[in-house]
Amino acid sequence: MMRRHGLPVWFSNTDIVGARQWHDEIGAALRRCDWFVLVLSPRSVESIWVKRELLFTLQQQRFDNRIVPLLYQSCQYEELSWTLSAFQMIDFTDTFEAGCQALLRLWGLGFQR
């Protein structure tokens, strides 16, 4: 969906090819990106790697006002980090389309079906 709107997206499941050191690939992607969209779900909240990625971005001044928590499924996101309550969430729990509209509005883009 985001690629259709012209936004470059990096996602570990599709962007890490075989025989690569996945932790190095994640680190390289974090160093390249301008924004950090954190997809929150019960599973992501329990992931040590998601926690590490969030901690990395919280320590980088270039991510000030560029960390976007996206509430994909209802979860106890405070368990991942107490800092998340300070961020404006993009809510995808109602409808996917409404969530996309809110996320794209953040970057000044209109939603296209």
Secondary structure, DSSP 8 states (H G I E B T S, - for coil): -TGGGT-----HHHH--TTS-HHHHHHHHHHH-S-EEEEE-HHHHH-HHHHHHHHHHHH-GGGTT-EEEEE-S---GGGT-GGGGGS--EE-SS-HHHHHHHHHHHTT-----
